[in-house]
Amino acid sequence: MQKHVLFILHDIQKSLGIEWITIGLVNNGFKLSFILINKNESEMEQFLVKINIPVHRMSYKSKMEAPVFLYKVYRKIKSANPDIVHTNLRDADVYGQTAAFICGIKKRIYTRHSSTFNHLYHKNSVKIDKLINSLVTDIISISEVTSRVLINMEGVPPNKITLIHHGFDLDGFDTISADRINLIKSKYKFPDGAVIVGVISRYTIWKGYQYIIPAFAKLKQKVPNAHFVFANTVGEYLPEIKKMLSEFLPSDSYTEIRFESDIQALYRLFNLYIHVPIDDTVEAFGQTYIEALASGVPSVFTLSGVANEFIVNEKNALVVDYKNSEQIFLAAERIINDADLRQKLIFNGKQDVKQFSLDLFIKKTIDLYLS
């Protein structure tokens, strides 16, 4: 019997991961439909329409409409009558799982995309996390860190948790045409002959920008042709970061990118990549660790999220201490100046991300759906 999975997603503009799992499930005989909690049409919606997956977009203007919105979600789930409801991100989890519970859907799954973030910065939201945990039948944990948080800090029974790392179309990071790369370079007017140093992280305090920017200022003095790229530049820490950028870096030495859908081509323009969250648990997974190494970009990391499970200093990346601008600078300078080190990190990085294959991700997801 064909299983019907209803995905409910909140505020996702584009997600390669969702696209990959959608195609994988369709190819394995699943019936799919989507509810997108988005105010406007997204690339995600366009993708689903293009491949003829039923999709319904919903939104609300204020929390005052919450009861009415919940009822609308309930009606949609009831009419769809899926075997499984699988939600991703906050409003999808809250409204989708509440409505699915009321509807009596037998298999209710959410993917947990946060680790200690709410425990550290939004303590009241932990109550909502625990409510969602209680409503679902299964939780997909995306890293060992996230599993520990769920079990040790939120009291979730281990048998309710399935560890499924994100999976990636790794070949897709290799087969990027020159036209795609040149289009990105031209679009953002990256200077010719520059050493491009990339960061793809939201402007939020725990991503470590307050340590990256001073490090880049020192690097610019040592490597005058360095050019810095900051992508996904949205978040509550934006005013502070704007101030730091104006204080530490010449305005022509960096490019800010709010959103770029062809993220694979963007990675290929980087000569060096930096990702330095401020502690070991605040990152729930950290897709960018995998993406950077799959793209063949030598990288400087702190260990957070899934990096705790496979990143090894001097083997597949250079690992620095948390909150340490000097170490970020020294590691970046070392990679730029040492061709042998770069080649070793690139080779080992590509080998070590093979464990995050798309096929394994799809298989484990299907196994959970059918369990």
N, C-alpha and C positions, 0 to 999 in steps of 0.2 A: 504494500500500500504506500502510495506517495505521501511523504510527510510535507506539511505546509508550515513554513517558518515565516512568522511576521517579525520583521525587524523594525524597531522604533529607535530613531536617532535624533539627537538634539544638537542643533546649531553646528552641523558639519557642512562646510563649504565643499570640500573635496577630501576624499580619503582613498589612497591607493589600496590600503589594507581591506577596506570594505568592498571596493571594486573587485579585488582578487578573490575574496571569499565568496562573493556573489556569483562570479563566473564558475568557481570551483563547485559550489553547491548545485547550481543549475546543471553542470556537466555530470553531476552524480545523481541526478534524478529528483532533486528537491523542488517543490513548488515554493516560490518566494513572493512576498509582498512587503511593502515598506510604508511606514508613516514617518514623515520628516517634520520635526518640530523646528521650522524655519520661517522667518518672516517673509523672505523673498526666495525666488528661484535660485538654486545653487547648481554648481557643476555636478554635485552628487545626483540631484534630480535629473539633470540633463542626461547623465550616464544611464540612469535606470530607464528613462523613457526610450532612449536609443536602443536598448536591448530588450524592450518590451516587457519590463517588470512592472507590475501594478504599483503605483506610488501615489500617496495622498499627502499633501502638505497642509500643516495645521499651525496656528499660532494664537497667542493671546496678548492683549495689550498691557495688562497689569495683574498683580496677584489677586486683586478683587474678583477677577474672572475665574479663579482657580476651580471652584466647584463646577461651574458650567463647562470649563475646558476638560476637566476630568470626566464629566458625563459624555462629552463628545468623543473622547478617546475610548471610553467604555463602549459606546455605540459602534465605533469603527471595529474594535476587536470582536465584539459580539457578532457583527455581520460577517466579518472575515472568517470567523470560527477556525483559527489556526490550531495546529497541534502544539506549536512551540511559539512563545513570545520571547524574543531576545532583544534586550535594550542596551544602548550605549550612550553614556553621558547624562548629566544631572536630571534635566526635566524629563527625558525619556525614561530614566530609571524611576523617578518619583511617580509620574502620572501613568506611565506604561505599566509598571509592575503593580501599582494599586488597582488599576482597571483590570489587568489580567487576573489578579487574585479574585476580584469580585466576580469576574466572568467564569471563574472556575477552570481556567486553562491549566492543564495537568503539568506542563513543562514550562517553567518560568525561569529564564536565565538572564543574568546581567554580567557584563564584562566590567570588572573593577579597574578603573583607569587612574585611581589615586592611591597613594600610600599613606604617609604620615602628614600630608599637606593640611588636611582639615584639623588634625590633632594639634598641629603647631600654630596654624593661622586662623582657623575658623572653627573654634571648639564647639559652638552650637550646632554646626553642620554635622558633627559626629552623630548626634541623635538621629538625623535623617539617614545617615549611612547605616546605622543599626536598624532603622525601620525597614530600609530596602533589603538589608540582609535577611530580615525575618519574613519578608513577603515572597522571596524567590525560593525556588526548589534547588537551584544550582548557581554557583558563582564561578565565573572564569577568572582565575588569578593570573596575571600576566608576568609575574616574576616571583622568585622566592621571597623577596622583601615584602611584596604585597601579601603573600600567604601568611607570613609571620604577623603582619599588622592585623589581618583579619582574625587570626586565631588568638594571638596574645593580647591584643589591645581592644578587640571588639567582640571577643567571645564566640566566634563562629565555629561550629563543629567542623573538624577537619574533613569529614565525609561529605560536606556540602560544597567543598572547594575542589576545583580541578585546575591544575597548573597547565596552562597552554600559552607558551610564548608566542608573541606575534610572529607571523611568517612573512617572508618577503620573496618577491619575484627577483631573485638575485641576478639572473641573467639579464634582466631588464636594466640593471645598473651598469652593465658592461656594454650593451648594444645601443649606445646613444649616438645618433648620427651627428656628423659635423655641423649639419644645418641647424639642428636643435641647439647645439652648444653656441654656435655663432649668433643665433637669434637672441639668446639670453644675453650674451656679451654686448651685442648692439643695443638691445632694449634698455640696458642699464648703463651703457656707455663706460664699461670698465676700461681703464687705461691700458694701452698696449705695453707689453713688457713688464707689467707689474707683478709682484708676488702677491697673489690674492689669498687673504686669510679670512676664512669664513666662520660665522657663528649663525646657527639657525635655532633660535630659542625665543620664546615670548619675553617681552619686557616685564619680568616679574622678579621679585627680590631674590628668590632662591635659586635662580639660574646663574648667579655669580657675576653679573655684569659689573658690579662695583669693584671687582678684582680684575676682570678682563680689560676694561678700558685703561686703567693705569699701566697695565702690562703692555698694551698696544702702544701707548705713548712712548715707553722705553724702546720697544721694538722699532718704532718708526725712526728713532734717532740712529739706531744701528743698521737698519735696512731702509734707506730712504725711499726705495721704490715699492715698499709695502703698501697695499691698499686693502682696507678692511670692509667686509660685507656683513651687515647685520640683517637677517631675514626673520620674518614673522614678528614684526616690530609693533605689537599691540600688547597692552597689559597695564596693570595699575601702577607699575613702576616707571612708566614712560616719562613723566616730568623730571624725575631724578636722573634718569639716564640721559635725557636731552641736555641737562645741565652739565653732567660729567663730560659728555661728548664735546660741548662747547669749550670746556675748560682744558681738556687734555689733548684733543686732536684737531688738526687743521680741517676745515670744512670740506676741502677737496680730497681728503685722505680716506674717506669712508663713504659707503653707499648704504642707505636704509631701504629695505624692501618690505612692504606691508604684507603682501601675499604673492606667492608665485606658484602656479599650479604645476609647472614642469620642474619640480624639485630635483629630479634626477639629472637633468641637464645643468642645473645650477651647481650641484655638487661637483660636477666634472670640471668646472672652472676654478675650483679651489686648489691652491698649492699646499694649503695647510688648513686644518680644522681644529676648532676649540670648543669643548663642551665641559663646563666645570661647575656642576651643581654644588651647593654648599654643605651637603652632608650625604651620608651613605644611604639614607632611606627616603629622602624627600622626592626623588624621582621614582615613580611607580615602575616604569620600564625604561624609557629612553630610546625611542626608535632611532633617534639620530646617531647613536653609537653604531648601530648596524648599518644604517644608510651610508655613513661616512666611510666605513671600512669597505663596504661592498662597492663603493664608488672609487676605491683606490686612493683615498686621500689620507696621507699621514697625519696623525691626530694627537692632540694633547687632551687628556681627560682627567677628571676626578672620578672616583668610583661611586656610582649611585645607581639604584635600580638594578637592571639586569647586568650592568657592567661588573657588579660584584661577582657575577657567575662566570665571566669568561675573559675579561680584560686583564692582561698581564703586563706589568711595566717592562719596557725594553724589548718585549716580544711583538705585541701587535699594536702598541701605542706607547706614548710616554705618559706616565701617571704622576700627577702632582698632588700636593696636600690641599685640603680644603682651604678656601679663603686666603690664597697665597699668590699675590700678584707677581712677586719676584720669581717664584718657581714657574709660573705660566710664561713669563718673559724668557727665562733661561731655556725652558724646554722648546719653546717656539723658535728661538734663535738657533738652537742646536739642530733642530730638524732642517731648517732652511740651509744651514751651512754644511750638513753632512749627507752627501748623496747616498753613501752605503747604508746609513741608518734609514733613510727614506725608503729605499728599496726593500729592506728587511721588514719594516713596518707594513708596507703595502702588501707584500707577498703573504706574510703571516696573517694580516688582517682579513684578506680575502679567503684564506683557508678557514679561519676560525669562525666566520659568520655563516659557514655552510650549515651549521646546526640549526639555523633559523630559516630553513627552507619552507617554501610555500606549500609543498606537498605534505609535509609533516603537520603543518598548521591546519590544513584542510582535513586531513585524516583524523586528528585529535578532536576537532570540532564536530565532525560527523559522528565519531564514536560517542561523544557526549550527547548529541541529539538523539541517538538511537538507544542510549542506555536506559 
